[in-house]
Amino acid sequence: MSRAPRIPETQWEVHKETIKSLYLEQNKTIDETISFMAENHQFYASKKQYIRKITVNWKLRKNATKEEWEQASSLILKRKAEGKLTQLTIHGKIIPDKRSKREIRRYALRDTCK
C-alpha cells in the first residue's frame, strides 16, 4: 500500500474555513467532507490526512467532552436554582433543550454516584 502524497500546509490553510464549515456547521461526516472537497474544490487528501488535520492539528470536535458537559450541567443547575432559564451554547452551537436535559441527567448522576 503506497502513501498518499503530502499536502503542503498552505493548501490546507486555503481550504481550512470551507472544511471547518462543512464538518462543524453543516454537520457533514469526514467522508462527505472529502467527497465535497474533491468534487467542488479539486482538493484531494486521504481520509487519514483529513482526520489528522481536523482533530490533531486544528483541534476541531463535533461533540463536547465529559468535562464540558459537567461544567455546563453545574452552570444550568445553578441558574435554575436562581430561577433563570438558560440557552446552552457549546463550541458556538446552540444545544437543544432536549439534548441538554439528557446530558445533564447523565453527568449530574455521575457526580452523586462517586
N, C-alpha and C positions, 0 to 999 in steps of 0.2 A: 504494500500500500504506500503510495507516494504522499509526500507532504503537500499541503496547499501552499501556494505562493504567498510570501509575506506581503501584507498590505501596508504601505507607508502610513505613518501616523497622520500626515497631512490629509490623506484621503479619508481616513476615519473622521477627522475633525470637520471636513467639508460636509459629511453626511450625519454628523452626531445629532443635530436637532431633529432631523427627519426620523432617524432611528428611534430617538427618545420619544417623539410624538407617537409614532406607530406603536411602540411597545408599551408605553405607560398610559398615554392619554386615550388612544384608540383601543387599548387593551388587546392588541394583536399578540399572537404567540410568536415565539422565535421563528418557527417555520414560516408563518405568514409574513413576518417582517423580512425574512430572507427573500422570499418569492417577490414581494412588492419591490424591494430594493433592486433585485436583478432585472425585473421587467420594466420598471419605471425610471431607474437611475443608472442602469448598466453597472451596478456595483456588485461584484461577485466576491463573496467571502464564505468560508466554510462555517458550518453550524458551531463548531468548536471555537472558531475565531470570534463569532458573534457573542457566544456565551461568555467567553473570557473578557471581551471588551466591555460588555454591558454590566456584568456582575463584579468583576475584579477591578478593572481599570476605572470605569465610570461609577461604580457602586450604586447602580440603579436596582431597585427592588419593587415588585408589584405588591408584595404583602408586608404587613407590619410585623415586627419581631414580638416575641413574648414580652419583653421588657417595655416596648412601646404600648402594647395593649394594657399591661399592668398600670403604667403611668396614666393612660387615658381613662382607665377604669377608676382609679382613685380620684382623678380630676372630676369626672362625671358624677361620682357618688358624693363628692364634697359639694359640688354645685347643686345637686339635687337636694341635699340636706339644707342648703340655703334657700331653697325654693326657686332656683333658676333652671331654665331649660338650656340645653347645650347642643349645638350643631357641631359634631365631631369632624375634624379635618386632619387627615394623616397623609404626609407627603404631597400636600396640595390637593388631595382628592377628598371630596365630601363623602363621608361614610353614612349610608342609610341607617335610620334608627333600628330597623330590624337586625341588621348585622352588628351594630354596636352593642345592642342589648345581648345578643348571643355571645359575643366576645367578652363582654363584661361578666356575664354569668360564668363563663369558662375560667377566666382569670381571677375573679373575685373569690370563687370557690376554692381555688388552689391555695390562696393565702390562708384560709381558715382551716384547711386540712393539713398544714405543715406541722 
